[in-house]
Amino acid sequence: MEKNWYVVHTYSGYENKVKANLEKRVETMGMQDKIFRVIIPEEQETDFKDGKKRTVMRKTFPGYVLVELVMTDDSWYVVRNTPGVTGFIGSSGGGAKPTPLLPEEVDAILRSMGMTERKIDVDFAENDLVEVMDGPFAGFQGKVEEIDRAKGKVKVSVDMFGRETKMEMDFEQIRKAD
């Protein structure tokens, strides 16, 4: 399953409460493998009060929180039913799953906050033999064809039924074979 960023609508002024509530629910409900990061988009702003210059953080999108998750019925339910959350943006309603943000949208928001997509140290290189740890191909071994550090993806060539099959996976889904 692929993790993506989703926009969650909150009651106005409840962004920090929703972030805290959601992070607590992820822990108590054991959802760390499905719900990863909760971010309130903010930017620094300088203003003058009482003749003094000061720097304050201003919410870029008041009433919205970004959540990085693997969209499953469980993760969707946990986020939707977090106190202060009114729903996902990009959902047509009626139980339909929302559409994720595009990677370039996420990159632009994170960059504006001085953050970049987290880089993962990998212990494999091109042409290395790796083992698939997660997903429908768990237990299969394959050869690393290409590594995309910016996206956290790796292309692995796996021998399936006597044919080489290339698939794209997340770094976390594979490990170097012994």
C-alpha positions as CSV (number, residue, x, y, z in Angstrom):
1,M,0.0,0.0,0.0
2,E,1.2,3.5,-0.8
3,K,1.3,6.4,1.6
4,N,0.0,9.7,0.4
5,W,-0.8,13.1,1.9
6,Y,-4.4,14.1,2.5
7,V,-6.0,17.4,3.5
8,V,-8.3,17.2,6.6
9,H,-10.8,20.0,7.4
10,T,-11.0,21.0,11.0
11,Y,-13.2,23.3,13.1
12,S,-11.6,26.8,12.8
13,G,-8.9,27.3,15.4
14,Y,-8.8,23.5,16.3
15,E,-5.8,22.7,14.1
16,N,-3.4,22.1,17.1
17,K,-6.0,20.1,19.0
18,V,-6.7,17.9,16.0
19,K,-3.0,17.3,15.5
20,A,-2.5,16.3,19.2
21,N,-5.7,14.2,19.2
22,L,-4.8,12.4,16.0
23,E,-1.2,11.7,17.1
24,K,-2.6,10.3,20.4
25,R,-5.2,8.1,18.6
26,V,-2.5,6.8,16.2
27,E,-0.5,5.6,19.2
28,T,-3.4,4.2,21.3
29,M,-5.0,2.4,18.3
30,G,-1.7,1.1,17.0
31,M,-1.9,2.8,13.6
32,Q,1.8,3.8,13.3
33,D,2.1,1.6,10.2
34,K,-0.8,3.4,8.5
35,I,-0.8,7.0,9.7
36,F,2.6,8.7,9.7
37,R,2.8,12.5,10.0
38,V,0.4,15.3,10.9
39,I,1.4,18.8,9.8
40,I,-0.2,22.2,10.3
41,P,1.0,24.3,7.3
42,E,2.5,27.5,8.8
43,E,4.9,30.2,7.7
44,Q,6.9,32.8,9.5
45,E,5.7,36.3,9.4
46,T,7.3,39.4,10.9
47,D,5.1,42.1,12.4
48,F,5.5,45.1,14.7
49,K,3.6,45.4,18.0
50,D,4.2,48.1,20.5
51,G,7.0,49.4,18.3
52,K,8.9,46.1,18.6
53,K,9.7,43.8,15.7
54,R,8.6,40.2,16.3
55,T,8.3,36.9,14.4
56,V,5.1,34.9,14.5
57,M,4.0,31.7,12.9
58,R,0.8,32.2,10.8
59,K,-1.3,29.3,9.6
60,T,-1.0,29.1,5.8
61,F,-4.4,27.3,5.5
62,P,-6.5,28.0,8.6
63,G,-8.9,25.2,9.3
64,Y,-6.8,22.5,7.5
65,V,-4.3,19.9,8.6
66,L,-2.1,17.7,6.3
67,V,-2.0,14.0,7.2
68,E,0.4,11.4,5.6
69,L,-1.2,8.0,5.6
70,V,-1.9,4.8,3.8
71,M,-5.6,5.0,2.9
72,T,-7.4,2.0,4.3
73,D,-10.8,1.7,5.9
74,D,-9.2,1.7,9.3
75,S,-7.0,4.8,8.8
76,W,-9.8,6.6,7.1
77,Y,-12.1,5.9,10.1
78,V,-9.5,6.9,12.7
79,V,-8.8,10.3,11.0
80,R,-12.5,11.0,10.2
81,N,-13.6,10.3,13.8
82,T,-10.9,12.3,15.5
83,P,-12.5,15.1,17.6
84,G,-12.4,18.4,15.8
85,V,-12.2,16.9,12.3
86,T,-15.1,17.7,10.0
87,G,-13.9,15.6,7.1
88,F,-11.4,15.0,4.3
89,I,-11.0,17.4,1.4
90,G,-11.4,15.8,-2.0
91,S,-14.1,13.3,-1.0
92,S,-17.3,13.2,-2.9
93,G,-19.1,12.1,0.3
94,G,-21.3,9.0,0.8
95,G,-18.3,7.0,2.1
96,A,-16.1,7.7,-0.9
97,K,-12.4,7.8,-0.2
98,P,-10.7,11.2,-0.7
99,T,-8.1,11.9,-3.4
100,P,-4.6,12.5,-2.1
101,L,-2.5,15.7,-2.8
102,L,-0.2,15.5,-5.7
103,P,3.5,15.0,-4.8
104,E,4.4,18.5,-6.2
105,E,1.7,20.1,-4.1
106,V,3.1,18.5,-0.9
107,D,6.7,19.4,-1.9
108,A,5.7,23.1,-2.4
109,I,3.9,23.2,1.0
110,L,6.7,21.5,2.9
111,R,9.4,23.7,1.2
112,S,7.5,26.8,2.1
113,M,7.7,25.6,5.8
114,G,11.4,25.0,5.4
115,M,10.9,21.2,5.5
116,T,11.7,18.7,2.8
117,E,10.5,15.2,2.3
118,R,12.3,13.1,4.8
119,K,15.3,11.3,3.4
120,I,15.7,7.6,4.3
121,D,19.2,6.1,4.6
122,V,19.2,2.9,2.6
123,D,21.7,0.1,2.8
124,F,21.3,-1.2,-0.7
125,A,22.5,0.1,-4.1
126,E,21.8,-0.6,-7.7
127,N,22.3,-4.2,-8.8
128,D,22.0,-5.4,-5.1
129,L,19.9,-8.4,-4.3
130,V,17.0,-7.4,-2.0
131,E,14.1,-9.1,-0.2
132,V,10.6,-7.7,-0.3
133,M,9.4,-7.4,3.3
134,D,5.9,-6.0,2.8
135,G,2.9,-6.2,0.4
136,P,1.7,-8.9,-1.9
137,F,5.2,-9.9,-3.0
138,A,6.6,-10.3,0.6
139,G,9.3,-13.0,0.6
140,F,10.3,-12.5,-3.0
141,Q,13.8,-11.6,-3.9
142,G,14.9,-9.2,-6.7
143,K,17.5,-7.0,-8.0
144,V,17.6,-3.2,-7.5
145,E,17.3,-1.6,-10.9
146,E,16.9,2.1,-10.0
147,I,16.7,4.2,-6.8
148,D,14.8,7.4,-6.5
149,R,15.8,9.0,-3.3
150,A,13.6,12.1,-3.7
151,K,10.5,10.0,-3.9
152,G,11.7,7.3,-1.5
153,K,11.0,4.7,-4.2
154,V,13.1,1.9,-5.7
155,K,12.5,-0.2,-8.8
156,V,13.1,-3.9,-8.2
157,S,13.3,-6.6,-10.9
158,V,11.7,-9.8,-9.5
159,D,11.7,-13.3,-11.1
160,M,8.1,-14.4,-11.2
161,F,7.1,-17.6,-13.0
162,G,10.3,-17.5,-15.0
163,R,9.8,-13.9,-16.2
164,E,11.5,-10.7,-15.0
165,T,8.9,-8.3,-13.6
166,K,9.8,-4.8,-12.6
167,M,7.9,-3.1,-9.8
168,E,8.2,0.1,-7.9
169,M,8.3,-0.1,-4.1
170,D,8.8,2.2,-1.1
171,F,12.2,2.0,0.6
172,E,10.5,0.6,3.7
173,Q,9.1,-2.4,1.8
174,I,12.5,-3.9,1.0
175,R,15.8,-4.8,2.7
176,K,19.1,-6.0,1.5
177,A,19.1,-9.8,1.1
178,D,21.5,-11.8,3.3
